[in-house]
Amino acid sequence: MNNYPRVNSPADMGTLLLGAALLCISPATARAQKAPLPNAPKVQPNVQLIAQLAQTTAPQMPAGPPPAMPAATPPIATKGPRLTIHQAEQIAIRNNPHISVAHLLSLAQAQVAREARSAYMPTAYGDLESVGSHDQSRMSAVGDLQSSRLLDKAAGGLTVSQLITDFGHTHNLVLSSESTAKAQLENEAATRLDIILTVDQAFYHALTAEAVLNVAQKTVAERKATEEQVASMTKAQLRSQVDLSFAQVQLSQAQLLLLDARDQEQTAMADLNDVLGFEQDRQYALVDQTPANPAPPPPNTEPLVREALIQRPDLAALNDNYTAAKEYTKAERDLWMPTITAMAVTGGAPVRDDLYKSSWYGGAGADINIPVFNGFLFNADEQAAKMRAGAAQQQVRNLEDNIARDVRTTVLNARDAFERIGVTEEMLNESNLALDLSQQRYQIGLSSIVELTEAQLAQTRAAIAAVNARYSYQTVLAELRYQLGL
């Protein structure tokens, strides 16, 4: 049975003829137009819309196809030698002035220890003396008790003295100075760790700045392509001037992002040169050795706290300073003990007065010095030394508490940074998919320029967040190594 309508009356026949005439006029009118608009695809009211949009190609415009979106902009080629993070650390250890300062201070403190030990050694000094006097004259005001008679002579002699014992005073001074010298060595090691941490932070900051610069360059290229495409569609009267204005604003924002990224990249390179110990504006091809799948941070913090309390050189330096303060307190206490010294003298007087019976002289003896009273000077010195030792002990406790806190907080920061890597990567993948779909929806006329620009902005933010998360985790790991004294 056919599906043609039945004509029951002359009125029905007239209606059919009028409809046929209108159908004949519609194609002729459409061909008379300058260019046909592309037919919008039929929207399917089901869950397969997104999949169909992903497979839909852009319509052909009268003035030619719009420019294609670039896939990615290759990273800029940085002039200069290749530089790994390990090489940067070694260069900084050789060149950074803070390392030299710490090393020189260590050498100086070692000489202070030698000064203290010199009290164990004998002291020898020579004298050459020549006297011409008025006949039968005597010194009337000399300021101390000594022979007042002046005799003509030209003589020379040697005096040697040796400390026999001071009952622990010198020994404790030597121990104190040696502990201080050891503390300075630990400070030198702590300075080296400080420089290594600063190098790692500057290196990863520079890598982050370069990656953000690449993202900014890619963003400018994509915004430029979008602006050119929208301009072509606006010229063909397929989009309004508002769409073109939105695209131009997005291009300007991308260019501002590029300017900021270039400034940050140059600033990061200047910071790296500073910590490496160079005054010149050197450029490097930074080698990114960051693993694609970094290992997670340690799950338990308490073993790390115990390890840090053992290995941190700055804590060891404070412990050595505390030991030095205790030894110095003992030395101040021993000032009340007697000091026994031996002395020997010898010499000759080839030119002498007739009262001299021999042309040479010599002698040896011992001296015992016993402190009796000096206005409570030694008591005040001992009490001051005890208070300084107590302050040094509290400094050790304070640093131990700070180390435990810093290790725990750094591990927490590492866990947060590690989780951010996965979150930002997922966000970047989703934003890339959303941008692709938004571009296709805009090209086939199913969305506005606002949706496209929002998707572009979200993709740029996600790309920058992924870069920051990747290198922030490496920076936190460097800080954790520093906290552990590694």
Stockholm file with secondary structure:
# STOCKHOLM 1.0

chainA/1-486         MNNYPRVNSPADMGTLLLGAALLCISPATARAQKAPLPNAPKVQPNVQLIAQLAQTTAPQMPAGPPPAMPAATPPIATKGPRLTIHQAEQIAIRNNPHISVAHLLSLAQAQVAREARSAYMPTAYGDLESVGSHDQSRMSAVGDLQSSRLLDKAAGGLTVSQLITDFGHTHNLVLSSESTAKAQLENEAATRLDIILTVDQAFYHALTAEAVLNVAQKTVAERKATEEQVASMTKAQLRSQVDLSFAQVQLSQAQLLLLDARDQEQTAMADLNDVLGFEQDRQYALVDQTPANPAPPPPNTEPLVREALIQRPDLAALNDNYTAAKEYTKAERDLWMPTITAMAVTGGAPVRDDLYKSSWYGGAGADINIPVFNGFLFNADEQAAKMRAGAAQQQVRNLEDNIARDVRTTVLNARDAFERIGVTEEMLNESNLALDLSQQRYQIGLSSIVELTEAQLAQTRAAIAAVNARYSYQTVLAELRYQLGL
#=GR chainA/1-486 SS CCCCCCCCSHHHHHHHHHHHHHHHHHHHHHHHSSSCCCCCCCCCSSTTHHHHHHHCCCCCCTTCCCCCCCCCCCCCCCCSCEECHHHHHHHHHHHCHHHHHHHHHHHHHHHHHHHHHGGGSCEEEEEEEEECCCTTCBCSCCSSSSCCBCCCEEEEEEEEEEEEECTTHHHHHHHHHHHHHHHHHHHHHHHHHHHHHHHHHHHHHHHHHHHHHHHHHHHHHHHHHHHHHHHHHHHTTSSCHHHHHHHHHHHHHHHHHHHHHHHHHHHHHHHHHHHHTCCSCCCCEECCCCCSSCCCCCSCSHHHHHHHHHHCHHHHHHHHHHHHHHHHHHHHHGGGSCEEEEEEEEEEEEEECTTCCCSEEEEEEEEEECCCCSSSHHHHHHHHHHHHHHHHHHHHHHHHHHHHHHHHHHHHHHHHHHHHHHHHHHHHHHHHHHHHHHHHHHHTTSSCHHHHHHHHHHHHHHHHHHHHHHHHHHHHHHHHHHHHTC
#=GC SS_cons         CCCCCCCCSHHHHHHHHHHHHHHHHHHHHHHHSSSCCCCCCCCCSSTTHHHHHHHCCCCCCTTCCCCCCCCCCCCCCCCSCEECHHHHHHHHHHHCHHHHHHHHHHHHHHHHHHHHHGGGSCEEEEEEEEECCCTTCBCSCCSSSSCCBCCCEEEEEEEEEEEEECTTHHHHHHHHHHHHHHHHHHHHHHHHHHHHHHHHHHHHHHHHHHHHHHHHHHHHHHHHHHHHHHHHHHHTTSSCHHHHHHHHHHHHHHHHHHHHHHHHHHHHHHHHHHHHTCCSCCCCEECCCCCSSCCCCCSCSHHHHHHHHHHCHHHHHHHHHHHHHHHHHHHHHGGGSCEEEEEEEEEEEEEECTTCCCSEEEEEEEEEECCCCSSSHHHHHHHHHHHHHHHHHHHHHHHHHHHHHHHHHHHHHHHHHHHHHHHHHHHHHHHHHHHHHHHHHHHTTSSCHHHHHHHHHHHHHHHHHHHHHHHHHHHHHHHHHHHHTC
//
